[in-house]
């Protein structure tokens, strides 16, 4: 697991250098795949909530699993959407 500061430094170096391999060589971390994921999340403005139970995360989870949104809709709803 990387700290927030490590992620920010890696992303700043990536923007400065423009090369994932150069950042990995310079800093010694993270893997190319991880850096690509961090950059995609930054561009998409996705916040990493891993291990966090702050209020904003709980609100988002509440709407994702709302009781009025069925997990498995009935067959009629599926057929209506196809036709």
N, CA, C and O atoms as a Maestro MAE file, in Angstrom:
{
 s_m_m2io_version
 :::
 2.0.0
}

f_m_ct {
 s_m_title
 :::
 protein
 m_atom[332] {
  # First column is atom index #
  i_m_mmod_type
  r_m_x_coord
  r_m_y_coord
  r_m_z_coord
  i_m_residue_number
  s_m_chain_name
  s_m_pdb_residue_name
  s_m_pdb_atom_name
  i_m_atomic_number
  :::
  1 25 0.840 -1.163 0.000 1 A "UNK " " N  " 7
  2 3 0.000 0.000 0.000 1 A "UNK " " CA " 6
  3 2 0.898 1.242 0.000 1 A "UNK " " C  " 6
  4 15 1.891 1.308 0.725 1 A "UNK " " O  " 8
  5 25 0.539 2.189 -0.800 2 A "UNK " " N  " 7
  6 3 1.319 3.422 -0.920 2 A "UNK " " CA " 6
  7 2 0.597 4.554 -0.207 2 A "UNK " " C  " 6
  8 15 -0.632 4.591 -0.154 2 A "UNK " " O  " 8
  9 25 1.384 5.479 0.341 3 A "UNK " " N  " 7
  10 3 0.789 6.631 1.004 3 A "UNK " " CA " 6
  11 2 0.274 7.616 -0.039 3 A "UNK " " C  " 6
  12 15 0.613 7.538 -1.220 3 A "UNK " " O  " 8
  13 25 -0.544 8.533 0.426 4 A "UNK " " N  " 7
  14 3 -1.093 9.552 -0.460 4 A "UNK " " CA " 6
  15 2 0.034 10.399 -1.057 4 A "UNK " " C  " 6
  16 15 -0.013 10.771 -2.230 4 A "UNK " " O  " 8
  17 25 1.034 10.696 -0.251 5 A "UNK " " N  " 7
  18 3 2.163 11.499 -0.721 5 A "UNK " " CA " 6
  19 2 2.947 10.778 -1.813 5 A "UNK " " C  " 6
  20 15 3.377 11.400 -2.784 5 A "UNK " " O  " 8
  21 25 3.136 9.468 -1.656 6 A "UNK " " N  " 7
  22 3 3.844 8.692 -2.670 6 A "UNK " " CA " 6
  23 2 3.075 8.697 -3.991 6 A "UNK " " C  " 6
  24 15 3.669 8.844 -5.059 6 A "UNK " " O  " 8
  25 25 1.754 8.535 -3.915 7 A "UNK " " N  " 7
  26 3 0.933 8.556 -5.123 7 A "UNK " " CA " 6
  27 2 1.031 9.914 -5.817 7 A "UNK " " C  " 6
  28 15 1.214 9.998 -7.032 7 A "UNK " " O  " 8
  29 25 0.904 10.981 -5.011 8 A "UNK " " N  " 7
  30 3 0.961 12.326 -5.589 8 A "UNK " " CA " 6
  31 2 2.313 12.599 -6.232 8 A "UNK " " C  " 6
  32 15 2.382 13.203 -7.302 8 A "UNK " " O  " 8
  33 25 3.385 12.159 -5.588 9 A "UNK " " N  " 7
  34 3 4.720 12.374 -6.152 9 A "UNK " " CA " 6
  35 2 4.889 11.619 -7.461 9 A "UNK " " C  " 6
  36 15 5.426 12.156 -8.430 9 A "UNK " " O  " 8
  37 25 4.426 10.362 -7.488 10 A "UNK " " N  " 7
  38 3 4.539 9.564 -8.705 10 A "UNK " " CA " 6
  39 2 3.732 10.192 -9.840 10 A "UNK " " C  " 6
  40 15 4.200 10.244 -10.978 10 A "UNK " " O  " 8
  41 25 2.533 10.666 -9.542 11 A "UNK " " N  " 7
  42 3 1.708 11.290 -10.577 11 A "UNK " " CA " 6
  43 2 2.313 12.605 -11.059 11 A "UNK " " C  " 6
  44 15 2.247 12.930 -12.244 11 A "UNK " " O  " 8
  45 25 2.904 13.359 -10.126 12 A "UNK " " N  " 7
  46 3 3.556 14.617 -10.514 12 A "UNK " " CA " 6
  47 2 4.757 14.339 -11.424 12 A "UNK " " C  " 6
  48 15 4.959 15.038 -12.416 12 A "UNK " " O  " 8
  49 25 5.547 13.327 -11.090 13 A "UNK " " N  " 7
  50 3 6.694 12.966 -11.915 13 A "UNK " " CA " 6
  51 2 6.240 12.444 -13.280 13 A "UNK " " C  " 6
  52 15 6.885 12.707 -14.295 13 A "UNK " " O  " 8
  53 25 5.130 11.705 -13.300 14 A "UNK " " N  " 7
  54 3 4.614 11.205 -14.572 14 A "UNK " " CA " 6
  55 2 4.198 12.366 -15.486 14 A "UNK " " C  " 6
  56 15 4.474 12.353 -16.686 14 A "UNK " " O  " 8
  57 25 3.537 13.360 -14.903 15 A "UNK " " N  " 7
  58 3 3.136 14.519 -15.704 15 A "UNK " " CA " 6
  59 2 4.350 15.310 -16.179 15 A "UNK " " C  " 6
  60 15 4.354 15.861 -17.279 15 A "UNK " " O  " 8
  61 25 5.380 15.358 -15.335 16 A "UNK " " N  " 7
  62 3 6.590 16.100 -15.696 16 A "UNK " " CA " 6
  63 2 7.387 15.365 -16.766 16 A "UNK " " C  " 6
  64 15 7.814 15.967 -17.751 16 A "UNK " " O  " 8
  65 25 7.587 14.058 -16.574 17 A "UNK " " N  " 7
  66 3 8.423 13.285 -17.481 17 A "UNK " " CA " 6
  67 2 7.663 12.751 -18.698 17 A "UNK " " C  " 6
  68 15 8.237 12.600 -19.777 17 A "UNK " " O  " 8
  69 25 6.385 12.469 -18.520 18 A "UNK " " N  " 7
  70 3 5.580 11.958 -19.623 18 A "UNK " " CA " 6
  71 2 5.837 10.502 -19.958 18 A "UNK " " C  " 6
  72 15 5.438 10.033 -21.024 18 A "UNK " " O  " 8
  73 25 6.497 9.779 -19.065 19 A "UNK " " N  " 7
  74 3 6.818 8.381 -19.336 19 A "UNK " " CA " 6
  75 2 6.646 7.558 -18.068 19 A "UNK " " C  " 6
  76 15 7.200 7.889 -17.019 19 A "UNK " " O  " 8
  77 25 5.878 6.493 -18.174 20 A "UNK " " N  " 7
  78 3 5.666 5.617 -17.027 20 A "UNK " " CA " 6
  79 2 6.963 4.922 -16.647 20 A "UNK " " C  " 6
  80 15 7.309 4.834 -15.469 20 A "UNK " " O  " 8
  81 25 7.675 4.431 -17.644 21 A "UNK " " N  " 7
  82 3 8.931 3.725 -17.361 21 A "UNK " " CA " 6
  83 2 9.953 4.643 -16.690 21 A "UNK " " C  " 6
  84 15 10.701 4.200 -15.818 21 A "UNK " " O  " 8
  85 25 9.991 5.905 -17.086 22 A "UNK " " N  " 7
  86 3 10.925 6.849 -16.473 22 A "UNK " " CA " 6
  87 2 10.594 7.071 -14.996 22 A "UNK " " C  " 6
  88 15 11.495 7.196 -14.166 22 A "UNK " " O  " 8
  89 25 9.312 7.118 -14.673 23 A "UNK " " N  " 7
  90 3 8.897 7.312 -13.277 23 A "UNK " " CA " 6
  91 2 9.272 6.090 -12.441 23 A "UNK " " C  " 6
  92 15 9.790 6.230 -11.333 23 A "UNK " " O  " 8
  93 25 9.014 4.905 -12.965 24 A "UNK " " N  " 7
  94 3 9.336 3.676 -12.239 24 A "UNK " " CA " 6
  95 2 10.844 3.572 -12.030 24 A "UNK " " C  " 6
  96 15 11.299 3.156 -10.964 24 A "UNK " " O  " 8
  97 25 11.614 3.946 -13.041 25 A "UNK " " N  " 7
  98 3 13.076 3.904 -12.925 25 A "UNK " " CA " 6
  99 2 13.572 4.943 -11.917 25 A "UNK " " C  " 6
  100 15 14.461 4.658 -11.114 25 A "UNK " " O  " 8
  101 25 12.994 6.148 -11.961 26 A "UNK " " N  " 7
  102 3 13.424 7.230 -11.071 26 A "UNK " " CA " 6
  103 2 13.073 6.948 -9.620 26 A "UNK " " C  " 6
  104 15 13.929 7.059 -8.743 26 A "UNK " " O  " 8
  105 25 11.830 6.585 -9.360 27 A "UNK " " N  " 7
  106 3 11.369 6.420 -7.981 27 A "UNK " " CA " 6
  107 2 11.552 5.004 -7.441 27 A "UNK " " C  " 6
  108 15 11.689 4.816 -6.232 27 A "UNK " " O  " 8
  109 25 11.555 4.019 -8.316 28 A "UNK " " N  " 7
  110 3 11.655 2.639 -7.861 28 A "UNK " " CA " 6
  111 2 10.309 2.044 -7.487 28 A "UNK " " C  " 6
  112 15 10.237 0.888 -7.070 28 A "UNK " " O  " 8
  113 25 9.279 2.791 -7.626 29 A "UNK " " N  " 7
  114 3 7.911 2.337 -7.379 29 A "UNK " " CA " 6
  115 2 7.010 3.170 -8.252 29 A "UNK " " C  " 6
  116 15 7.519 4.155 -8.787 29 A "UNK " " O  " 8
  117 25 5.794 2.917 -8.457 30 A "UNK " " N  " 7
  118 3 5.089 1.648 -8.349 30 A "UNK " " CA " 6
  119 2 5.322 0.834 -9.604 30 A "UNK " " C  " 6
  120 15 6.208 1.152 -10.397 30 A "UNK " " O  " 8
  121 25 4.542 -0.202 -9.789 31 A "UNK " " N  " 7
  122 3 4.633 -0.939 -11.052 31 A "UNK " " CA " 6
  123 2 3.979 -0.100 -12.150 31 A "UNK " " C  " 6
  124 15 3.232 0.836 -11.866 31 A "UNK " " O  " 8
  125 25 4.266 -0.443 -13.388 32 A "UNK " " N  " 7
  126 3 3.684 0.308 -14.508 32 A "UNK " " CA " 6
  127 2 2.164 0.239 -14.469 32 A "UNK " " C  " 6
  128 15 1.479 1.238 -14.688 32 A "UNK " " O  " 8
  129 25 1.648 -0.947 -14.188 33 A "UNK " " N  " 7
  130 3 0.205 -1.141 -14.147 33 A "UNK " " CA " 6
  131 2 -0.440 -0.257 -13.070 33 A "UNK " " C  " 6
  132 15 -1.476 0.363 -13.311 33 A "UNK " " O  " 8
  133 25 0.167 -0.206 -11.903 34 A "UNK " " N  " 7
  134 3 -0.367 0.597 -10.807 34 A "UNK " " CA " 6
  135 2 -0.364 2.076 -11.161 34 A "UNK " " C  " 6
  136 15 -1.340 2.777 -10.895 34 A "UNK " " O  " 8
  137 25 0.715 2.556 -11.754 35 A "UNK " " N  " 7
  138 3 0.796 3.966 -12.130 35 A "UNK " " CA " 6
  139 2 -0.247 4.317 -13.185 35 A "UNK " " C  " 6
  140 15 -0.865 5.380 -13.120 35 A "UNK " " O  " 8
  141 25 -0.441 3.432 -14.150 36 A "UNK " " N  " 7
  142 3 -1.497 3.662 -15.145 36 A "UNK " " CA " 6
  143 2 -2.867 3.761 -14.471 36 A "UNK " " C  " 6
  144 15 -3.666 4.628 -14.823 36 A "UNK " " O  " 8
  145 25 -3.143 2.881 -13.504 37 A "UNK " " N  " 7
  146 3 -4.425 2.927 -12.786 37 A "UNK " " CA " 6
  147 2 -4.579 4.219 -11.999 37 A "UNK " " C  " 6
  148 15 -5.650 4.826 -12.011 37 A "UNK " " O  " 8
  149 25 -3.520 4.649 -11.313 38 A "UNK " " N  " 7
  150 3 -3.585 5.906 -10.564 38 A "UNK " " CA " 6
  151 2 -3.882 7.072 -11.493 38 A "UNK " " C  " 6
  152 15 -4.682 7.951 -11.169 38 A "UNK " " O  " 8
  153 25 -3.232 7.071 -12.648 39 A "UNK " " N  " 7
  154 3 -3.422 8.170 -13.587 39 A "UNK " " CA " 6
  155 2 -4.840 8.152 -14.165 39 A "UNK " " C  " 6
  156 15 -5.465 9.204 -14.300 39 A "UNK " " O  " 8
  157 25 -5.350 6.966 -14.504 40 A "UNK " " N  " 7
  158 3 -6.729 6.868 -14.997 40 A "UNK " " CA " 6
  159 2 -7.718 7.368 -13.956 40 A "UNK " " C  " 6
  160 15 -8.660 8.088 -14.287 40 A "UNK " " O  " 8
  161 25 -7.512 6.991 -12.705 41 A "UNK " " N  " 7
  162 3 -8.398 7.445 -11.629 41 A "UNK " " CA " 6
  163 2 -8.306 8.947 -11.427 41 A "UNK " " C  " 6
  164 15 -9.309 9.602 -11.145 41 A "UNK " " O  " 8
  165 25 -7.108 9.493 -11.570 42 A "UNK " " N  " 7
  166 3 -6.949 10.945 -11.417 42 A "UNK " " CA " 6
  167 2 -7.673 11.683 -12.536 42 A "UNK " " C  " 6
  168 15 -8.349 12.681 -12.288 42 A "UNK " " O  " 8
  169 25 -7.535 11.196 -13.759 43 A "UNK " " N  " 7
  170 3 -8.205 11.826 -14.896 43 A "UNK " " CA " 6
  171 2 -9.721 11.725 -14.740 43 A "UNK " " C  " 6
  172 15 -10.438 12.676 -15.051 43 A "UNK " " O  " 8
  173 25 -10.210 10.594 -14.267 44 A "UNK " " N  " 7
  174 3 -11.649 10.379 -14.097 44 A "UNK " " CA " 6
  175 2 -12.164 10.998 -12.807 44 A "UNK " " C  " 6
  176 15 -13.366 10.956 -12.543 44 A "UNK " " O  " 8
  177 25 -11.276 11.571 -11.996 45 A "UNK " " N  " 7
  178 3 -11.627 12.192 -10.722 45 A "UNK " " CA " 6
  179 2 -12.275 11.187 -9.772 45 A "UNK " " C  " 6
  180 15 -13.271 11.484 -9.111 45 A "UNK " " O  " 8
  181 25 -11.685 9.989 -9.720 46 A "UNK " " N  " 7
  182 3 -12.166 8.942 -8.822 46 A "UNK " " CA " 6
  183 2 -11.330 8.983 -7.554 46 A "UNK " " C  " 6
  184 15 -10.100 8.983 -7.606 46 A "UNK " " O  " 8
  185 25 -12.010 9.018 -6.418 47 A "UNK " " N  " 7
  186 3 -11.328 9.058 -5.131 47 A "UNK " " CA " 6
  187 2 -11.186 7.633 -4.615 47 A "UNK " " C  " 6
  188 15 -12.125 6.842 -4.704 47 A "UNK " " O  " 8
  189 25 -10.013 7.303 -4.074 48 A "UNK " " N  " 7
  190 3 -9.765 5.973 -3.535 48 A "UNK " " CA " 6
  191 2 -10.308 5.909 -2.115 48 A "UNK " " C  " 6
  192 15 -9.797 6.578 -1.217 48 A "UNK " " O  " 8
  193 25 -11.350 5.097 -1.915 49 A "UNK " " N  " 7
  194 3 -11.970 4.977 -0.602 49 A "UNK " " CA " 6
  195 2 -11.524 3.718 0.138 49 A "UNK " " C  " 6
  196 15 -12.141 3.339 1.133 49 A "UNK " " O  " 8
  197 25 -10.484 3.077 -0.325 50 A "UNK " " N  " 7
  198 3 -10.046 1.819 0.282 50 A "UNK " " CA " 6
  199 2 -9.767 2.007 1.768 50 A "UNK " " C  " 6
  200 15 -8.912 2.804 2.154 50 A "UNK " " O  " 8
  201 25 -10.493 1.268 2.593 51 A "UNK " " N  " 7
  202 3 -10.290 1.317 4.036 51 A "UNK " " CA " 6
  203 2 -10.887 2.530 4.697 51 A "UNK " " C  " 6
  204 15 -10.639 2.770 5.878 51 A "UNK " " O  " 8
  205 25 -11.670 3.305 3.965 52 A "UNK " " N  " 7
  206 3 -12.233 4.533 4.511 52 A "UNK " " CA " 6
  207 2 -13.716 4.345 4.814 52 A "UNK " " C  " 6
  208 15 -14.445 3.732 4.035 52 A "UNK " " O  " 8
  209 25 -14.145 4.868 5.929 53 A "UNK " " N  " 7
  210 3 -15.557 4.826 6.272 53 A "UNK " " CA " 6
  211 2 -16.081 6.241 6.502 53 A "UNK " " C  " 6
  212 15 -16.928 6.462 7.367 53 A "UNK " " O  " 8
  213 25 -15.573 7.197 5.725 54 A "UNK " " N  " 7
  214 3 -16.033 8.562 5.912 54 A "UNK " " CA " 6
  215 2 -17.468 8.712 5.415 54 A "UNK " " C  " 6
  216 15 -17.997 7.829 4.740 54 A "UNK " " O  " 8
  217 25 -18.083 9.824 5.751 55 A "UNK " " N  " 7
  218 3 -19.504 10.033 5.479 55 A "UNK " " CA " 6
  219 2 -19.815 10.024 3.984 55 A "UNK " " C  " 6
  220 15 -20.831 9.462 3.573 55 A "UNK " " O  " 8
  221 25 -18.967 10.631 3.171 56 A "UNK " " N  " 7
  222 3 -19.226 10.690 1.737 56 A "UNK " " CA " 6
  223 2 -19.298 9.278 1.139 56 A "UNK " " C  " 6
  224 15 -20.149 9.005 0.294 56 A "UNK " " O  " 8
  225 25 -18.415 8.395 1.574 57 A "UNK " " N  " 7
  226 3 -18.416 7.019 1.088 57 A "UNK " " CA " 6
  227 2 -19.703 6.305 1.494 57 A "UNK " " C  " 6
  228 15 -20.298 5.586 0.692 57 A "UNK " " O  " 8
  229 25 -20.127 6.503 2.733 58 A "UNK " " N  " 7
  230 3 -21.340 5.854 3.208 58 A "UNK " " CA " 6
  231 2 -22.558 6.347 2.439 58 A "UNK " " C  " 6
  232 15 -23.469 5.568 2.160 58 A "UNK " " O  " 8
  233 25 -22.584 7.629 2.095 59 A "UNK " " N  " 7
  234 3 -23.701 8.176 1.318 59 A "UNK " " CA " 6
  235 2 -23.727 7.548 -0.066 59 A "UNK " " C  " 6
  236 15 -24.794 7.166 -0.547 59 A "UNK " " O  " 8
  237 25 -22.572 7.433 -0.717 60 A "UNK " " N  " 7
  238 3 -22.524 6.819 -2.039 60 A "UNK " " CA " 6
  239 2 -22.978 5.371 -1.985 60 A "UNK " " C  " 6
  240 15 -23.713 4.928 -2.867 60 A "UNK " " O  " 8
  241 25 -22.559 4.625 -0.977 61 A "UNK " " N  " 7
  242 3 -22.971 3.232 -0.850 61 A "UNK " " CA " 6
  243 2 -24.473 3.118 -0.635 61 A "UNK " " C  " 6
  244 15 -25.105 2.180 -1.121 61 A "UNK " " O  " 8
  245 25 -25.043 4.068 0.090 62 A "UNK " " N  " 7
  246 3 -26.477 4.055 0.354 62 A "UNK " " CA " 6
  247 2 -27.257 4.137 -0.958 62 A "UNK " " C  " 6
  248 15 -28.263 3.446 -1.121 62 A "UNK " " O  " 8
  249 25 -26.810 4.961 -1.882 63 A "UNK " " N  " 7
  250 3 -27.523 5.111 -3.144 63 A "UNK " " CA " 6
  251 2 -27.241 3.963 -4.109 63 A "UNK " " C  " 6
  252 15 -28.087 3.638 -4.942 63 A "UNK " " O  " 8
  253 25 -26.088 3.358 -4.010 64 A "UNK " " N  " 7
  254 3 -25.779 2.235 -4.884 64 A "UNK " " CA " 6
  255 2 -26.670 1.044 -4.552 64 A "UNK " " C  " 6
  256 15 -27.147 0.354 -5.452 64 A "UNK " " O  " 8
  257 25 -26.893 0.805 -3.281 65 A "UNK " " N  " 7
  258 3 -27.686 -0.344 -2.834 65 A "UNK " " CA " 6
  259 2 -29.033 0.102 -2.287 65 A "UNK " " C  " 6
  260 15 -29.488 -0.414 -1.266 65 A "UNK " " O  " 8
  261 25 -29.671 1.049 -2.949 66 A "UNK " " N  " 7
  262 3 -30.955 1.554 -2.484 66 A "UNK " " CA " 6
  263 2 -32.004 0.454 -2.532 66 A "UNK " " C  " 6
  264 15 -31.992 -0.364 -3.451 66 A "UNK " " O  " 8
  265 25 -32.915 0.417 -1.557 67 A "UNK " " N  " 7
  266 3 -33.916 -0.648 -1.524 67 A "UNK " " CA " 6
  267 2 -34.880 -0.611 -2.712 67 A "UNK " " C  " 6
  268 15 -35.419 -1.651 -3.092 67 A "UNK " " O  " 8
  269 25 -35.106 0.558 -3.302 68 A "UNK " " N  " 7
  270 3 -36.032 0.640 -4.431 68 A "UNK " " CA " 6
  271 2 -35.359 0.275 -5.758 68 A "UNK " " C  " 6
  272 15 -35.990 0.354 -6.812 68 A "UNK " " O  " 8
  273 25 -34.104 -0.118 -5.713 69 A "UNK " " N  " 7
  274 3 -33.396 -0.555 -6.906 69 A "UNK " " CA " 6
  275 2 -33.135 -2.048 -6.785 69 A "UNK " " C  " 6
  276 15 -32.204 -2.459 -6.092 69 A "UNK " " O  " 8
  277 25 -33.950 -2.867 -7.453 70 A "UNK " " N  " 7
  278 3 -33.794 -4.316 -7.285 70 A "UNK " " CA " 6
  279 2 -32.500 -4.825 -7.906 70 A "UNK " " C  " 6
  280 15 -32.104 -4.384 -8.985 70 A "UNK " " O  " 8
  281 25 -31.853 -5.743 -7.229 71 A "UNK " " N  " 7
  282 3 -30.623 -6.327 -7.757 71 A "UNK " " CA " 6
  283 2 -30.915 -7.209 -8.966 71 A "UNK " " C  " 6
  284 15 -30.166 -7.200 -9.943 71 A "UNK " " O  " 8
  285 25 -31.997 -7.965 -8.899 72 A "UNK " " N  " 7
  286 3 -32.362 -8.872 -9.988 72 A "UNK " " CA " 6
  287 2 -33.781 -8.528 -10.444 72 A "UNK " " C  " 6
  288 15 -34.755 -9.018 -9.872 72 A "UNK " " O  " 8
  289 25 -33.897 -7.697 -11.462 73 A "UNK " " N  " 7
  290 3 -35.241 -7.338 -11.914 73 A "UNK " " CA " 6
  291 2 -35.965 -8.553 -12.500 73 A "UNK " " C  " 6
  292 15 -35.346 -9.515 -12.955 73 A "UNK " " O  " 8
  293 25 -37.284 -8.474 -12.472 74 A "UNK " " N  " 7
  294 3 -38.052 -9.609 -12.980 74 A "UNK " " CA " 6
  295 2 -37.949 -9.718 -14.501 74 A "UNK " " C  " 6
  296 15 -37.489 -8.790 -15.167 74 A "UNK " " O  " 8
  297 25 -38.367 -10.824 -15.027 75 A "UNK " " N  " 7
  298 3 -38.233 -11.122 -16.451 75 A "UNK " " CA " 6
  299 2 -39.025 -10.147 -17.311 75 A "UNK " " C  " 6
  300 15 -38.578 -9.785 -18.400 75 A "UNK " " O  " 8
  301 25 -40.192 -9.718 -16.841 76 A "UNK " " N  " 7
  302 3 -41.010 -8.784 -17.625 76 A "UNK " " CA " 6
  303 2 -40.279 -7.467 -17.880 76 A "UNK " " C  " 6
  304 15 -40.358 -6.919 -18.980 76 A "UNK " " O  " 8
  305 25 -39.593 -6.973 -16.906 77 A "UNK " " N  " 7
  306 3 -38.839 -5.733 -17.078 77 A "UNK " " CA " 6
  307 2 -37.740 -5.916 -18.118 77 A "UNK " " C  " 6
  308 15 -37.505 -5.033 -18.942 77 A "UNK " " O  " 8
  309 25 -37.080 -7.045 -18.079 78 A "UNK " " N  " 7
  310 3 -36.039 -7.329 -19.062 78 A "UNK " " CA " 6
  311 2 -36.616 -7.436 -20.476 78 A "UNK " " C  " 6
  312 15 -36.049 -6.903 -21.429 78 A "UNK " " O  " 8
  313 25 -37.731 -8.119 -20.596 79 A "UNK " " N  " 7
  314 3 -38.360 -8.266 -21.912 79 A "UNK " " CA " 6
  315 2 -38.864 -6.929 -22.452 79 A "UNK " " C  " 6
  316 15 -38.751 -6.658 -23.648 79 A "UNK " " O  " 8
  317 25 -39.421 -6.092 -21.568 80 A "UNK " " N  " 7
  318 3 -39.904 -4.774 -21.988 80 A "UNK " " CA " 6
  319 2 -38.762 -3.898 -22.494 80 A "UNK " " C  " 6
  320 15 -38.949 -3.121 -23.431 80 A "UNK " " O  " 8
  321 25 -37.596 -4.015 -21.893 81 A "UNK " " N  " 7
  322 3 -36.474 -3.185 -22.308 81 A "UNK " " CA " 6
  323 2 -35.897 -3.644 -23.653 81 A "UNK " " C  " 6
  324 15 -35.314 -2.843 -24.384 81 A "UNK " " O  " 8
  325 25 -36.057 -4.920 -23.976 82 A "UNK " " N  " 7
  326 3 -35.569 -5.443 -25.246 82 A "UNK " " CA " 6
  327 2 -36.463 -5.012 -26.398 82 A "UNK " " C  " 6
  328 15 -35.983 -4.691 -27.485 82 A "UNK " " O  " 8
  329 25 -37.762 -5.009 -26.151 83 A "UNK " " N  " 7
  330 3 -38.730 -4.721 -27.220 83 A "UNK " " CA " 6
  331 2 -38.871 -3.276 -27.489 83 A "UNK " " C  " 6
  332 15 -39.648 -2.884 -28.360 83 A "UNK " " O  " 8
  :::
 }
 m_bond[331] {
  # First column is bond index #
  i_m_from
  i_m_to
  i_m_order
  :::
  1 1 2 1
  2 2 3 1
  3 3 4 2
  4 3 5 1
  5 5 6 1
  6 6 7 1
  7 7 8 2
  8 7 9 1
  9 9 10 1
  10 10 11 1
  11 11 12 2
  12 11 13 1
  13 13 14 1
  14 14 15 1
  15 15 16 2
  16 15 17 1
  17 17 18 1
  18 18 19 1
  19 19 20 2
  20 19 21 1
  21 21 22 1
  22 22 23 1
  23 23 24 2
  24 23 25 1
  25 25 26 1
  26 26 27 1
  27 27 28 2
  28 27 29 1
  29 29 30 1
  30 30 31 1
  31 31 32 2
  32 31 33 1
  33 33 34 1
  34 34 35 1
  35 35 36 2
  36 35 37 1
  37 37 38 1
  38 38 39 1
  39 39 40 2
  40 39 41 1
  41 41 42 1
  42 42 43 1
  43 43 44 2
  44 43 45 1
  45 45 46 1
  46 46 47 1
  47 47 48 2
  48 47 49 1
  49 49 50 1
  50 50 51 1
  51 51 52 2
  52 51 53 1
  53 53 54 1
  54 54 55 1
  55 55 56 2
  56 55 57 1
  57 57 58 1
  58 58 59 1
  59 59 60 2
  60 59 61 1
  61 61 62 1
  62 62 63 1
  63 63 64 2
  64 63 65 1
  65 65 66 1
  66 66 67 1
  67 67 68 2
  68 67 69 1
  69 69 70 1
  70 70 71 1
  71 71 72 2
  72 71 73 1
  73 73 74 1
  74 74 75 1
  75 75 76 2
  76 75 77 1
  77 77 78 1
  78 78 79 1
  79 79 80 2
  80 79 81 1
  81 81 82 1
  82 82 83 1
  83 83 84 2
  84 83 85 1
  85 85 86 1
  86 86 87 1
  87 87 88 2
  88 87 89 1
  89 89 90 1
  90 90 91 1
  91 91 92 2
  92 91 93 1
  93 93 94 1
  94 94 95 1
  95 95 96 2
  96 95 97 1
  97 97 98 1
  98 98 99 1
  99 99 100 2
  100 99 101 1
  101 101 102 1
  102 102 103 1
  103 103 104 2
  104 103 105 1
  105 105 106 1
  106 106 107 1
  107 107 108 2
  108 107 109 1
  109 109 110 1
  110 110 111 1
  111 111 112 2
  112 111 113 1
  113 113 114 1
  114 114 115 1
  115 115 116 2
  116 115 117 1
  117 117 118 1
  118 118 119 1
  119 119 120 2
  120 119 121 1
  121 121 122 1
  122 122 123 1
  123 123 124 2
  124 123 125 1
  125 125 126 1
  126 126 127 1
  127 127 128 2
  128 127 129 1
  129 129 130 1
  130 130 131 1
  131 131 132 2
  132 131 133 1
  133 133 134 1
  134 134 135 1
  135 135 136 2
  136 135 137 1
  137 137 138 1
  138 138 139 1
  139 139 140 2
  140 139 141 1
  141 141 142 1
  142 142 143 1
  143 143 144 2
  144 143 145 1
  145 145 146 1
  146 146 147 1
  147 147 148 2
  148 147 149 1
  149 149 150 1
  150 150 151 1
  151 151 152 2
  152 151 153 1
  153 153 154 1
  154 154 155 1
  155 155 156 2
  156 155 157 1
  157 157 158 1
  158 158 159 1
  159 159 160 2
  160 159 161 1
  161 161 162 1
  162 162 163 1
  163 163 164 2
  164 163 165 1
  165 165 166 1
  166 166 167 1
  167 167 168 2
  168 167 169 1
  169 169 170 1
  170 170 171 1
  171 171 172 2
  172 171 173 1
  173 173 174 1
  174 174 175 1
  175 175 176 2
  176 175 177 1
  177 177 178 1
  178 178 179 1
  179 179 180 2
  180 179 181 1
  181 181 182 1
  182 182 183 1
  183 183 184 2
  184 183 185 1
  185 185 186 1
  186 186 187 1
  187 187 188 2
  188 187 189 1
  189 189 190 1
  190 190 191 1
  191 191 192 2
  192 191 193 1
  193 193 194 1
  194 194 195 1
  195 195 196 2
  196 195 197 1
  197 197 198 1
  198 198 199 1
  199 199 200 2
  200 199 201 1
  201 201 202 1
  202 202 203 1
  203 203 204 2
  204 203 205 1
  205 205 206 1
  206 206 207 1
  207 207 208 2
  208 207 209 1
  209 209 210 1
  210 210 211 1
  211 211 212 2
  212 211 213 1
  213 213 214 1
  214 214 215 1
  215 215 216 2
  216 215 217 1
  217 217 218 1
  218 218 219 1
  219 219 220 2
  220 219 221 1
  221 221 222 1
  222 222 223 1
  223 223 224 2
  224 223 225 1
  225 225 226 1
  226 226 227 1
  227 227 228 2
  228 227 229 1
  229 229 230 1
  230 230 231 1
  231 231 232 2
  232 231 233 1
  233 233 234 1
  234 234 235 1
  235 235 236 2
  236 235 237 1
  237 237 238 1
  238 238 239 1
  239 239 240 2
  240 239 241 1
  241 241 242 1
  242 242 243 1
  243 243 244 2
  244 243 245 1
  245 245 246 1
  246 246 247 1
  247 247 248 2
  248 247 249 1
  249 249 250 1
  250 250 251 1
  251 251 252 2
  252 251 253 1
  253 253 254 1
  254 254 255 1
  255 255 256 2
  256 255 257 1
  257 257 258 1
  258 258 259 1
  259 259 260 2
  260 259 261 1
  261 261 262 1
  262 262 263 1
  263 263 264 2
  264 263 265 1
  265 265 266 1
  266 266 267 1
  267 267 268 2
  268 267 269 1
  269 269 270 1
  270 270 271 1
  271 271 272 2
  272 271 273 1
  273 273 274 1
  274 274 275 1
  275 275 276 2
  276 275 277 1
  277 277 278 1
  278 278 279 1
  279 279 280 2
  280 279 281 1
  281 281 282 1
  282 282 283 1
  283 283 284 2
  284 283 285 1
  285 285 286 1
  286 286 287 1
  287 287 288 2
  288 287 289 1
  289 289 290 1
  290 290 291 1
  291 291 292 2
  292 291 293 1
  293 293 294 1
  294 294 295 1
  295 295 296 2
  296 295 297 1
  297 297 298 1
  298 298 299 1
  299 299 300 2
  300 299 301 1
  301 301 302 1
  302 302 303 1
  303 303 304 2
  304 303 305 1
  305 305 306 1
  306 306 307 1
  307 307 308 2
  308 307 309 1
  309 309 310 1
  310 310 311 1
  311 311 312 2
  312 311 313 1
  313 313 314 1
  314 314 315 1
  315 315 316 2
  316 315 317 1
  317 317 318 1
  318 318 319 1
  319 319 320 2
  320 319 321 1
  321 321 322 1
  322 322 323 1
  323 323 324 2
  324 323 325 1
  325 325 326 1
  326 326 327 1
  327 327 328 2
  328 327 329 1
  329 329 330 1
  330 330 331 1
  331 331 332 2
  :::
 }
}
